Amino acid sequence: MEAPIRSRLHDFIEPDPQGRDLPQLAPDAGRSALLDLVEAAPPPRPAADDRPGPKPGVPAYHTPVFVPAHPRSVAGTGTDGRPARVPFVVFELFDHPAHGTVAFAFTELEKLVDTLGDAQPWVAGSLGPLAEGVLEQGVTVLLDPRVAPEESNWRPQDLAAYAREVRR
């Protein structure tokens, strides 16, 4: 690959509104909200349904993948009506010389670390829902991409600074 792939991470930075004190929403220490989503999810479909399997060379829909991502938050209003930070997770997108805007997905965590560095934040998910979700935005998923060596998007000091910022 001749041209480097540029991260679009900084395209989405949103400053806090001026003059508003925005407290952080503290997660409930006793239980993760992710457990609520898991318990509310419908049961998986039986494997013997009439959907066709993947084409040769195409990974299965539920292939586990590791995706560069990081937490973010926006100014919002809490349930009590007061200003609050609303947290969510953002997939990191990259400019690719041949494919336009892409999301990277890796079949092994070691491949993500080897490609993007050990300080790169990530989330684990399934390839199918990832591809469907980003396709709505005109984004392609590249599975186990090879990229030109360059400085990592995230360094340990970036993670430390980010952690300090989200805790204020």
N, C-alpha and C positions, 0 to 999 in steps of 0.2 A: 504494500500500500504506500503510495508516494506521499500523499498529503496527510498531515496529521489530523486527527479527529479532535475537534474543539468541543469542550463541555459547554452546555447551555445553562449550567447551574446559576450563573450570575444574571441571566436574563429574567429570573423570577424573583429577585430580591425585592421585598416590599418593606419600606420603612414604617415604623410605628407612627400613627397620627400624632401631630404636634399637640402638646398641652393635655394629653389624656394619660392618666395613671392606669396602666393595664396590668392588673395582677395576673399571675399565672394560675391556671386551673391545676390544682393538685390532684393527682390520681388517687383513687381510693386504695389505700395501702393493703387492704385485706383481700381484694379480688381484682383481677384484670378484666377490663371491659371486653377483651378478646374472647374470654370464656363465654360471655353472654351471646356473642355472635355465633360461636361454635354450637352452643346449645340450641339456638334459634334456627340454625341452618336446616334445610330439608334433608332427608336421608339421601344418600347417593343412589343414583340409578343402578339398577341391576346391570351386570356386565353383559347379559344376553339380550340387550335391546336391539332394535333393527337399524341402528345407526351404522354407517360404514366405518371401518377402522381407518387409521391414517394411511396415506399413500406411502409407497416405498420411499425411504429416506427422510420422511417427515416424522418428527417425534410425536408421541402420543399426547393427547390433550392435557392429561394430568401429569406430564413430566415435571418433576420438581426442578426449579431453577432458583438461582441466586441473582438478584437484580440490584444494581446500584440505586440507592434511594436514601433519603434522610428525612427526619421529622421537621415539620415546620408548624407555624401557627399564625393566625391572623387575628386582628382585632375583631372582637365580637361582643355579644351581650350574654351574660350568664343567665341561668334559670331564674335568678333572683332579680334580673333587670339591670344589674351593675356591669360595667365594662369588664371584659375578661379576654384571655387569650384562648382561641379555639385550636387545638392541635390536630394535625393530620400528617400523612406520609406522602412524600413526593418522589416519583420515579425520576431519576436523572436522565436527561435526554442529551444526545450528542449529535453534532453535525458530521455527516459522513459524506465524503466526496462523491460517491456513486449512488447512495441510497437516500440522500437528504437527511431529514431528522430521524434518528433511530434511538431505540432503547436497547441496551445490552442485556442479555440474559446468559447465565453461565450454568452448565450442568454440574459443576463441582465448585465448591467454595475456593479451593486452591487455584482454580483457573481465574476466578475473579481477582484474588489477591495477586497472582502473578501478573495479571494484565493492568490492574488499576492501583495496586499498592495495598499494604496491610492496614492503612488508616481509612480506607474507603468504607463508608457506611453502606449497609445493604439490608434487603428484606428477602425472605424466602417465600416462594409462591409456586403456582402452577403455570406452565407455559401457555395453555389455552386461554384462561381468563386474562392473563397479561396481554397477549396478542389481541384479543377482542377489545379490551379496554383502550389500548393505545391506537388501534386501527381507527376508532371513532375520531381521533384527532389527526389522522393522516400520518401516523408514525409506524414505522416498520420495526420489528424485533429482529435483532441479529443474535443468533445463538452461538456462543463460544467464539466471539470475534477475536481476530488478531489485529492489534493496533501497533502503530509505530511507537517505539519507545520515546517517552517524553516525561516531564515532571508530572507526578501524580496530582490529581485534582484535590485530594485531601491528604494533609500531613498530620502527624500527631498533634502539633501545636494548633492546627485548624480545628480539630475535634475538641481540644481543651477550650479554645475560645468560643466555639459554638455552644458547648455545654454551659459555660459561664453566662452566655447571652440568654439562653432559654430558661435559665434558673432565676433571672432577675425579675 
